[in-house]
Amino acid sequence: MIRMTRERPKAMAEINIVNLVDVILVLLIIFMLTAPFLQGGIEVDLPKTRTAGRDTREGMVVTVTNAGAVFIEDVRLDMETIGPELARRYDIEPGAPVYLRADKSVDYGFVVAVISAIKAAGFTNLGLVTEPVSEAWIKKRAAAASGAERDRS
């Protein structure tokens, strides 16, 4: 009697990576499109300085807009409630750095009042966030200043 045996199918030893590459490319495109939106925050026109900006991801960000609105992170507060909210956050994380982003057109006295509220809550590590300038901007300002000097003479 002849015995018939069935052959088992052999396992495929290769991996088709075309599908994996497609998925990775789609994810890359999604991340490239969404990354600018992750910067988020309140839109303010920061003053420009020659010093490099600080990384504000490690602390609490207080923002003052040109309309005089005050935000802690992305939560809008008025001057009456900013003090208690800052004190509550200080109790949660004492010694945390606070970064103040104030629009350059905001009244200096108002910015000082916000700084006073931050200090009164107990925070001592306060940084002012500015926007670094390019060399072209510096040259343009220098040329404008020298032109104004000549006009006065």
ChimeraX attribute file (.defattr): number of C-alpha atoms within 10 A of each C-alpha:
attribute: neighborCount
match mode: 1-to-1
recipient: residues
	/A:1	3
	/A:2	4
	/A:3	5
	/A:4	6
	/A:5	6
	/A:6	6
	/A:7	6
	/A:8	6
	/A:9	6
	/A:10	6
	/A:11	6
	/A:12	6
	/A:13	6
	/A:14	6
	/A:15	8
	/A:16	8
	/A:17	9
	/A:18	8
	/A:19	10
	/A:20	11
	/A:21	11
	/A:22	11
	/A:23	11
	/A:24	11
	/A:25	12
	/A:26	12
	/A:27	12
	/A:28	11
	/A:29	10
	/A:30	11
	/A:31	12
	/A:32	11
	/A:33	11
	/A:34	10
	/A:35	10
	/A:36	9
	/A:37	9
	/A:38	9
	/A:39	8
	/A:40	9
	/A:41	13
	/A:42	17
	/A:43	12
	/A:44	16
	/A:45	16
	/A:46	17
	/A:47	16
	/A:48	16
	/A:49	14
	/A:50	12
	/A:51	10
	/A:52	12
	/A:53	15
	/A:54	14
	/A:55	9
	/A:56	15
	/A:57	8
	/A:58	11
	/A:59	17
	/A:60	18
	/A:61	21
	/A:62	25
	/A:63	27
	/A:64	23
	/A:65	19
	/A:66	16
	/A:67	11
	/A:68	17
	/A:69	13
	/A:70	23
	/A:71	20
	/A:72	18
	/A:73	14
	/A:74	13
	/A:75	11
	/A:76	15
	/A:77	14
	/A:78	11
	/A:79	14
	/A:80	9
	/A:81	10
	/A:82	20
	/A:83	19
	/A:84	14
	/A:85	15
	/A:86	21
	/A:87	19
	/A:88	13
	/A:89	16
	/A:90	16
	/A:91	12
	/A:92	10
	/A:93	13
	/A:94	14
	/A:95	14
	/A:96	16
	/A:97	17
	/A:98	22
	/A:99	23
	/A:100	23
	/A:101	26
	/A:102	26
	/A:103	21
	/A:104	17
	/A:105	14
	/A:106	16
	/A:107	13
	/A:108	10
	/A:109	9
	/A:110	14
	/A:111	20
	/A:112	11
	/A:113	12
	/A:114	20
	/A:115	17
	/A:116	12
	/A:117	19
	/A:118	23
	/A:119	17
	/A:120	14
	/A:121	20
	/A:122	15
	/A:123	20
	/A:124	14
	/A:125	13
	/A:126	18
	/A:127	16
	/A:128	16
	/A:129	24
	/A:130	21
	/A:131	16
	/A:132	15
	/A:133	15
	/A:134	11
	/A:135	10
	/A:136	9
	/A:137	11
	/A:138	13
	/A:139	11
	/A:140	11
	/A:141	12
	/A:142	12
	/A:143	12
	/A:144	11
	/A:145	12
	/A:146	12
	/A:147	11
	/A:148	11
	/A:149	10
	/A:150	8
	/A:151	8
	/A:152	7
	/A:153	5
